[in-house]
Amino acid sequence: MRWESSSTRTDDALVLGAGLLKAMAHPLRLGILNALIDGPRCVHELVEATGATQPLVSQHLRVLRSADLLAREQRGREVVYALADDHIHHIVVDTLDHARTEGTRHEPHVHHP
């Protein structure tokens, strides 16, 4: 099923959607988002979950925050991150499920209208 709207609104949505996907299009950023599927985590928990260094995780968190993919809450001295909304949750889960399917390990399937 294809999303449709007026031409100008469609163009805006396509640009915004491409920006969201671009922000997600790095293995570590996708890993951070995946680590947040089960709920909020602070930076040191994301470091443990991803195996990346704290400065590298923080750098990628900035990219994800700037794309509005994350919610952030200060809890005492720690900053806790969560997925911004259920849409992001579904995109991450669907992306990883699709990547794990047998069909995506071979030639890409091209849909012809």
Backbone bond lengths (Angstrom), bond angles and torsions (degrees), N, CA, C in turn:
res aa  C-N    CA-C-N  psi(-1)  N-CA   C-N-CA  omega(-1)  CA-C   N-CA-C  phi
1 M - - - 1.437 - - 1.523 108.24 -
2 R 1.294 117.18 132.87 1.455 123.06 -175.92 1.515 109.64 -103.83
3 W 1.321 115.80 139.13 1.463 121.40 177.55 1.515 108.35 -79.47
4 E 1.335 116.97 134.37 1.464 120.19 179.87 1.513 110.38 -133.81
5 S 1.306 114.87 151.28 1.451 122.54 176.66 1.516 106.97 -161.65
6 S 1.340 116.31 -172.37 1.459 118.62 177.40 1.523 109.32 -65.80
7 S 1.320 117.42 158.87 1.458 122.63 -174.10 1.523 113.45 -56.06
8 T 1.323 117.92 -50.33 1.466 120.59 -178.12 1.518 110.81 -65.16
9 R 1.319 116.93 -44.05 1.466 119.96 179.57 1.515 110.62 -66.14
10 T 1.339 117.41 -35.82 1.450 120.82 177.73 1.523 109.73 -64.01
11 D 1.322 117.14 -45.34 1.462 120.32 178.91 1.518 110.84 -59.53
12 D 1.324 117.66 -43.56 1.465 121.59 178.29 1.517 110.84 -62.04
13 A 1.313 116.56 -44.80 1.459 120.66 -179.72 1.526 111.02 -64.68
14 L 1.322 117.17 -38.04 1.460 120.23 179.37 1.525 111.02 -65.50
15 V 1.313 116.81 -41.37 1.467 121.08 178.37 1.527 110.14 -64.47
16 L 1.329 116.33 -47.14 1.460 120.08 179.11 1.530 111.53 -64.07
17 G 1.321 116.32 -41.93 1.467 120.29 178.66 1.514 112.02 -63.53
18 A 1.328 116.70 -40.81 1.466 120.12 177.23 1.522 110.75 -62.98
19 G 1.322 116.92 -37.24 1.462 120.70 177.60 1.521 112.07 -64.23
20 L 1.330 116.54 -40.51 1.465 120.33 177.32 1.523 110.90 -63.71
21 L 1.319 115.68 -46.11 1.467 119.03 -179.94 1.527 111.24 -65.42
22 K 1.315 117.01 -37.13 1.467 120.51 177.84 1.527 110.40 -62.24
23 A 1.335 116.96 -41.53 1.461 120.64 179.38 1.529 111.04 -65.16
24 M 1.315 117.36 -30.30 1.464 121.28 -179.82 1.525 112.44 -84.60
25 A 1.321 117.13 -15.10 1.460 122.91 -168.26 1.527 113.45 -80.70
26 H 1.300 116.35 54.87 1.459 122.39 172.93 1.521 106.21 -147.34
27 P 1.325 118.37 135.44 1.468 119.26 -176.93 1.533 114.02 -55.20
28 L 1.327 118.14 -40.26 1.464 119.03 -179.67 1.526 111.27 -69.51
29 R 1.338 117.64 -40.13 1.463 119.19 178.64 1.522 110.54 -65.53
30 L 1.316 117.22 -41.04 1.465 119.81 176.39 1.528 110.12 -64.83
31 G 1.313 117.43 -36.35 1.462 121.48 176.17 1.521 112.36 -64.50
32 I 1.327 116.81 -40.18 1.462 121.07 176.51 1.526 109.68 -62.59
33 L 1.322 116.33 -47.65 1.465 120.15 179.09 1.523 110.68 -60.84
34 N 1.323 116.72 -41.25 1.460 120.73 178.80 1.531 110.99 -63.73
35 A 1.326 117.14 -38.23 1.462 120.77 178.56 1.528 111.57 -65.17
36 L 1.323 116.93 -24.15 1.465 121.50 -179.32 1.529 113.18 -89.17
37 I 1.319 117.38 -2.98 1.472 121.56 179.70 1.529 110.76 -57.25
38 D 1.320 116.68 -41.43 1.470 120.44 -176.54 1.516 113.69 -82.56
39 G 1.330 117.07 -2.84 1.454 119.39 177.30 1.516 112.20 137.68
40 P 1.325 115.53 175.44 1.466 121.56 -176.38 1.529 112.71 -61.74
41 R 1.322 114.34 149.05 1.465 121.10 177.85 1.522 109.35 -145.17
42 C 1.327 115.33 150.94 1.460 119.59 174.51 1.526 108.68 -89.00
43 V 1.316 116.15 171.88 1.466 121.25 -173.10 1.527 111.47 -58.57
44 H 1.331 118.31 -45.14 1.469 118.32 -176.99 1.534 111.44 -64.34
45 E 1.325 117.98 -30.15 1.462 120.36 175.72 1.529 110.83 -70.61
46 L 1.327 117.15 -35.74 1.467 120.46 176.95 1.527 110.55 -69.50
47 V 1.326 117.01 -34.70 1.464 120.86 175.19 1.528 109.51 -61.66
48 E 1.335 116.50 -47.07 1.468 120.76 178.08 1.527 111.76 -62.07
49 A 1.334 116.53 -43.73 1.467 121.19 -176.40 1.521 112.46 -66.51
50 T 1.330 116.62 -35.06 1.466 119.81 -175.27 1.521 113.51 -96.89
51 G 1.332 116.76 -22.05 1.464 119.70 -176.82 1.518 113.44 78.26
52 A 1.314 117.13 6.96 1.469 121.77 179.47 1.530 109.40 -92.35
53 T 1.304 115.92 164.88 1.464 120.11 178.91 1.529 109.84 -74.06
54 Q 1.332 115.73 158.09 1.456 120.62 179.99 1.528 112.26 -60.49
55 P 1.350 119.79 -44.75 1.459 118.20 178.66 1.537 113.01 -61.71
56 L 1.337 116.47 -37.39 1.466 119.83 179.79 1.526 110.93 -68.89
57 V 1.332 117.25 -42.63 1.466 120.76 177.00 1.527 109.50 -61.02
58 S 1.321 117.51 -45.31 1.468 120.89 179.69 1.521 111.80 -60.78
59 Q 1.329 116.92 -39.60 1.469 120.89 177.85 1.525 110.61 -61.02
60 H 1.308 117.07 -44.82 1.460 120.87 -179.12 1.530 111.88 -73.12
61 L 1.319 117.26 -30.72 1.461 119.68 174.27 1.527 110.69 -62.48
62 R 1.324 116.87 -36.53 1.470 120.11 177.80 1.527 111.09 -62.35
63 V 1.328 116.65 -41.05 1.467 120.36 178.29 1.530 109.88 -63.30
64 L 1.317 116.58 -46.02 1.463 120.73 -179.17 1.523 111.52 -65.61
65 R 1.325 117.16 -38.90 1.471 120.41 177.69 1.520 110.89 -66.18
66 S 1.323 116.90 -41.50 1.469 119.36 -178.15 1.525 111.73 -65.67
67 A 1.329 117.32 -23.29 1.466 121.72 176.57 1.534 111.53 -91.55
68 D 1.325 116.59 6.95 1.473 122.15 179.97 1.525 113.25 59.94
69 L 1.334 115.98 33.52 1.457 120.05 177.72 1.522 112.25 -91.22
70 L 1.333 116.47 -12.64 1.458 121.45 -176.99 1.519 112.18 -124.65
71 A 1.308 114.61 148.64 1.461 122.15 167.00 1.524 105.90 -102.31
72 R 1.305 116.22 149.60 1.463 121.35 -175.13 1.520 108.99 -135.28
73 E 1.332 115.63 136.26 1.459 120.32 179.14 1.529 109.46 -138.25
74 Q 1.314 116.13 133.75 1.461 121.56 176.94 1.526 108.55 -84.62
75 R 1.334 117.29 124.74 1.470 122.77 176.46 1.517 107.47 -125.22
76 G 1.327 114.82 94.70 1.459 119.40 -175.82 1.520 109.75 65.49
77 R 1.318 115.85 -122.25 1.468 120.30 179.76 1.525 112.69 -89.02
78 E 1.328 116.95 -8.67 1.459 120.41 -176.75 1.524 111.82 -102.25
79 V 1.313 114.35 150.26 1.459 121.52 172.14 1.525 106.74 -105.68
80 V 1.315 116.07 128.75 1.459 121.77 -178.98 1.527 107.85 -109.76
81 Y 1.327 114.86 132.61 1.463 121.53 -178.92 1.518 110.03 -110.74
82 A 1.324 115.22 147.92 1.462 122.74 176.34 1.520 107.75 -144.41
83 L 1.322 116.07 161.36 1.458 119.94 174.15 1.520 108.49 -63.83
84 A 1.310 116.51 142.79 1.462 121.08 -176.15 1.523 112.79 -63.87
85 D 1.335 116.74 -35.93 1.465 119.62 -178.95 1.520 110.42 -165.84
86 D 1.329 115.16 177.02 1.468 120.65 -178.23 1.526 112.59 -66.81
87 H 1.321 117.69 -25.84 1.471 119.52 178.05 1.522 110.20 -60.97
88 I 1.323 116.76 -44.40 1.463 121.04 179.93 1.526 109.33 -63.84
89 H 1.316 116.37 -42.05 1.467 121.39 176.72 1.528 110.31 -54.05
90 H 1.316 116.78 -49.43 1.469 120.97 -178.31 1.528 112.03 -66.11
91 I 1.309 117.50 -39.87 1.468 120.31 179.33 1.528 110.24 -61.69
92 V 1.325 116.74 -45.09 1.466 120.86 -179.09 1.530 110.23 -64.57
93 V 1.325 116.77 -49.92 1.464 120.36 -178.87 1.523 110.77 -61.55
94 D 1.322 117.31 -47.07 1.466 121.03 -179.40 1.524 111.88 -63.49
95 T 1.329 116.64 -40.24 1.465 120.59 179.07 1.517 110.82 -62.15
96 L 1.321 116.67 -48.55 1.462 119.79 -178.44 1.522 111.98 -69.67
97 D 1.322 118.12 -37.02 1.466 120.49 175.08 1.520 110.56 -61.72
98 H 1.322 116.23 -44.33 1.462 120.25 179.35 1.522 111.07 -63.55
99 A 1.320 116.69 -41.69 1.465 120.57 -179.26 1.528 111.43 -65.12
100 R 1.315 116.75 -28.16 1.471 120.94 -178.11 1.530 113.13 -84.74
101 T 1.307 117.90 -12.02 1.466 119.17 -177.28 1.516 110.50 -71.72
102 E 1.288 115.03 152.25 1.461 121.27 -178.99 1.523 112.13 -57.86
103 G 1.323 117.36 -39.30 1.459 121.46 -175.59 1.516 114.18 -63.85
104 T 1.315 118.93 -28.99 1.462 119.44 -177.52 1.518 112.47 -83.51
105 R 1.312 117.59 -4.83 1.468 120.06 178.29 1.520 111.82 -87.73
106 H 1.310 116.34 -7.35 1.460 121.47 -179.68 1.515 108.74 -113.85
107 E 1.303 116.62 -153.37 1.462 119.97 179.26 1.515 110.40 -60.22
108 P 1.330 116.96 137.73 1.469 119.03 177.58 1.516 111.17 -64.28
109 H 1.309 115.58 141.60 1.458 121.20 177.37 1.531 107.86 -84.14
110 V 1.319 116.22 127.34 1.454 120.37 178.47 1.515 107.47 -106.89
111 H 1.330 114.71 124.99 1.456 120.60 178.80 1.512 108.71 -89.64
112 H 1.296 115.53 123.37 1.467 121.06 177.56 1.527 109.16 -106.28
113 P 1.314 116.97 124.89 1.484 119.18 -179.15 1.508 112.97 -65.58
